[in-house]
Amino acid sequence: MIRMMIIMGMLLMLQGCVLTKLVSVPMRVTGAVISIIPVAGNTIHDGIDSAADVVDDVPI
């Protein structure tokens, strides 16, 4: 019982970090793939990267 409560407590402490990473990592990978496009790729990548930074800063 105590072990389960410790595990639940650890999960509650880590949930904000894990949730934001689950959202921002696919955004960053998509931005990296899009940056291959010759003309507009870097602009789109910068926009996606700044949006991922905002998601990382969300205080969950």
N, CA, C and O of each residue as an XYZ file, in Angstrom:
240
protein
N       0.822     -1.195      0.000
C       0.000      0.000      0.000
C       0.863      1.254      0.000
O       0.596      2.201     -0.740
N       1.903      1.256      0.836
C       2.780      2.425      0.913
C       3.545      2.587     -0.398
O       3.744      3.704     -0.875
N       3.967      1.476     -0.969
C       4.692      1.539     -2.239
C       3.812      2.165     -3.324
O       4.288      2.978     -4.116
N       2.538      1.789     -3.359
C       1.610      2.340     -4.346
C       1.420      3.836     -4.141
O       1.344      4.585     -5.114
N       1.342      4.279     -2.898
C       1.175      5.705     -2.617
C       2.424      6.493     -3.022
O       2.314      7.616     -3.514
N       3.594      5.918     -2.820
C       4.837      6.583     -3.230
C       4.894      6.704     -4.752
O       5.269      7.749     -5.283
N       4.527      5.644     -5.443
C       4.523      5.680     -6.910
C       3.518      6.701     -7.417
O       3.816      7.447     -8.349
N       2.336      6.746     -6.822
C       1.326      7.730     -7.234
C       1.814      9.154     -6.983
O       1.587     10.040     -7.806
N       2.474      9.378     -5.867
C       3.019     10.699     -5.570
C       4.073     11.116     -6.571
O       4.115     12.270     -6.997
N       4.929     10.171     -6.947
C       5.953     10.478     -7.949
C       5.325     10.795     -9.297
O       5.776     11.705     -9.993
N       4.294     10.056     -9.670
C       3.623     10.316    -10.938
C       2.944     11.675    -10.943
O       2.953     12.370    -11.960
N       2.359     12.058     -9.825
C       1.717     13.368     -9.756
C       2.728     14.498     -9.876
O       2.429     15.535    -10.468
N       3.920     14.311     -9.323
C       4.950     15.343     -9.424
C       5.514     15.445    -10.836
O       5.889     16.532    -11.275
N       5.576     14.337    -11.541
C       6.175     14.330    -12.867
C       5.191     14.619    -13.985
O       5.611     14.824    -15.123
N       3.911     14.642    -13.705
C       2.941     14.704    -14.780
C       3.030     15.971    -15.613
O       2.841     15.898    -16.827
N       3.305     17.118    -15.029
C       3.385     18.350    -15.805
C       4.508     18.308    -16.811
O       4.320     18.664    -17.974
N       5.656     17.882    -16.381
C       6.819     17.810    -17.261
C       6.576     16.799    -18.376
O       6.881     17.075    -19.537
N       6.045     15.661    -18.046
C       5.819     14.613    -19.038
C       4.748     15.038    -20.028
O       4.897     14.807    -21.228
N       3.678     15.650    -19.554
C       2.605     16.066    -20.454
C       3.078     17.112    -21.445
O       2.752     17.029    -22.629
N       3.845     18.101    -20.983
C       4.317     19.122    -21.917
C       5.318     18.542    -22.901
O       5.355     18.963    -24.058
N       6.126     17.590    -22.470
C       7.078     16.967    -23.398
C       6.355     16.101    -24.426
O       6.781     16.025    -25.578
N       5.271     15.450    -24.024
C       4.510     14.647    -24.978
C       3.914     15.505    -26.079
O       3.705     15.027    -27.194
N       3.640     16.765    -25.779
C       3.090     17.672    -26.782
C       4.199     18.348    -27.570
O       4.117     18.440    -28.795
N       5.241     18.824    -26.883
C       6.239     19.648    -27.566
C       7.241     18.849    -28.401
O       7.742     19.370    -29.397
N       7.546     17.623    -28.037
C       8.527     16.848    -28.814
C       8.020     16.548    -30.229
O       8.776     16.741    -31.181
N       6.779     16.085    -30.413
C       6.311     15.904    -31.797
C       6.263     17.216    -32.582
O       6.495     17.224    -33.791
N       5.963     18.327    -31.896
C       5.977     19.623    -32.578
C       7.380     19.947    -33.073
O       7.552     20.404    -34.203
N       8.375     19.714    -32.238
C       9.762     20.019    -32.624
C      10.240     19.104    -33.757
O      10.960     19.549    -34.651
N       9.844     17.839    -33.722
C      10.232     16.915    -34.794
C       9.583     17.330    -36.110
O      10.227     17.303    -37.159
N       8.315     17.712    -36.054
C       7.631     18.184    -37.256
C       8.307     19.432    -37.802
O       8.487     19.558    -39.013
N       8.684     20.354    -36.922
C       9.386     21.560    -37.358
C      10.719     21.242    -38.001
O      11.108     21.887    -38.975
N      11.424     20.257    -37.472
C      12.709     19.870    -38.059
C      12.523     19.259    -39.441
O      13.325     19.504    -40.343
N      11.476     18.471    -39.610
C      11.210     17.871    -40.921
C      10.795     18.948    -41.917
O      11.220     18.922    -43.072
N       9.972     19.888    -41.480
C       9.508     20.951    -42.370
C      10.646     21.889    -42.752
O      10.600     22.502    -43.819
N      11.657     22.015    -41.913
C      12.754     22.941    -42.215
C      13.554     22.518    -43.443
O      14.400     23.279    -43.912
N      13.310     21.336    -43.968
C      13.987     20.877    -45.183
C      13.463     21.618    -46.414
O      14.185     21.746    -47.403
N      12.230     22.105    -46.374
C      11.642     22.829    -47.504
C      12.502     24.064    -47.783
O      12.767     24.839    -46.865
N      12.944     24.266    -49.031
C      13.942     25.295    -49.327
C      13.579     26.729    -48.949
O      14.391     27.383    -48.293
N      12.441     27.247    -49.310
C      12.172     28.676    -49.139
C      11.534     28.987    -47.791
O      12.043     29.827    -47.048
N      10.450     28.337    -47.472
C       9.682     28.690    -46.276
C       9.961     27.784    -45.087
O       9.384     27.981    -44.017
N      10.818     26.812    -45.249
C      11.031     25.819    -44.196
C      11.541     26.386    -42.898
O      11.033     26.038    -41.832
N      12.540     27.258    -42.958
C      13.101     27.812    -41.722
C      12.117     28.720    -41.005
O      12.074     28.732    -39.774
N      11.332     29.475    -41.748
C      10.332     30.348    -41.127
C       9.278     29.528    -40.400
O       8.900     29.848    -39.273
N       8.812     28.483    -41.041
C       7.810     27.614    -40.414
C       8.412     26.910    -39.203
O       7.762     26.783    -38.166
N       9.654     26.454    -39.339
C      10.335     25.783    -38.230
C      10.470     26.714    -37.029
O      10.254     26.291    -35.894
N      10.823     27.973    -37.266
C      10.954     28.930    -36.162
C       9.616     29.166    -35.467
O       9.563     29.289    -34.244
N       8.534     29.231    -36.244
C       7.210     29.408    -35.654
C       6.792     28.223    -34.805
O       6.268     28.394    -33.705
N       7.023     27.025    -35.314
C       6.678     25.816    -34.561
C       7.542     25.704    -33.314
O       7.059     25.299    -32.257
N       8.819     26.061    -33.432
C       9.734     25.979    -32.295
C       9.341     26.965    -31.197
O       9.407     26.635    -30.013
N       8.932     28.171    -31.585
C       8.501     29.132    -30.563
C       7.191     28.689    -29.914
O       6.987     28.924    -28.723
N       6.301     28.054    -30.676
C       5.066     27.524    -30.093
C       5.375     26.383    -29.126
O       4.728     26.264    -28.086
N       6.349     25.549    -29.455
C       6.747     24.461    -28.557
C       7.373     25.017    -27.278
O       7.201     24.439    -26.204
N       8.098     26.134    -27.384
C       8.644     26.776    -26.184
C       7.531     27.254    -25.263
O       7.640     27.144    -24.041
N       6.463     27.785    -25.844
C       5.320     28.233    -25.037
C       4.673     27.047    -24.338
O       4.301     27.142    -23.168
N       4.536     25.931    -25.045
C       3.948     24.729    -24.442
C       4.823     24.232    -23.298
O       4.308     23.797    -22.268
N       6.146     24.294    -23.470
C       7.055     23.862    -22.404
C       6.934     24.739    -21.163
O       7.157     24.266    -20.049
N       6.585     26.007    -21.343
C       6.504     26.935    -20.216
C       5.161     26.904    -19.491
O       4.995     27.596    -18.487
N       4.199     26.116    -19.979
C       2.882     26.040    -19.343
C       3.038     25.431    -17.947
O       3.588     24.340    -17.797
N       2.550     26.146    -16.929
C       2.703     25.635    -15.550
C       1.616     24.628    -15.184
O       0.613     24.990    -14.569
N       1.810     23.385    -15.555
C       0.829     22.338    -15.224
C       1.208     21.741    -13.893
O       0.529     20.837    -13.405
